[in-house]
């Protein structure tokens, strides 16, 4: 099996990782924040969390090429900054997913749940 040149592999990783995080940010910001006819106070709180998580994902993804192009990834090889930023972006999406899955900030039992 032919091997892929390390530079090409590096570029492909960044392109596909960026595409993944853009899709996750889209889901968190645009799909999770949809409102029903009468959003509850808990839904408005959840929407705030979704937007914060999206901002964290975007900041992390935006910092990855900065770290790579300035060669900080080489200088900070012990802490692996690209891996750290990707991990933080995944954790941010994970938090928004947990909120969407009613693990955190649920509506009270009698509240209108038309925004789910």
Steps between C-alpha positions, in 0.01 A plus 500: 500500500652837403556741784377858498757776515507646856429852373193381309384295797544805725295719264227239459472464876449876542248524216283211618530593868395858417204368299393282794519787747314737267219244473493450877491877555215529248301233682558661838423855390226464241329167568507485879381859547174472310212650697143382527196723537560575867859432606544428867755670721699175503502495117638854491772392745579198285524721190751719684706188579482382136628836378785503753599148401494600133722801574747275684508260204561781252778653712673164537475422128620850408803464728614173343640650176651787700681252722608298198610790277698671778670168579377512859400137456868414464615722787222376728523136391477374858145630546396424139300821443315381188379190682408714802299747290319221315421335832362824646282550192364146535431556870310819415282310255461221754366747754247638253399142412447417868287811541297412190452147633328637813787410729539863609253792522184299446159657479282451803252212460201722412686736264425529131751285311414593141856618432659154520 
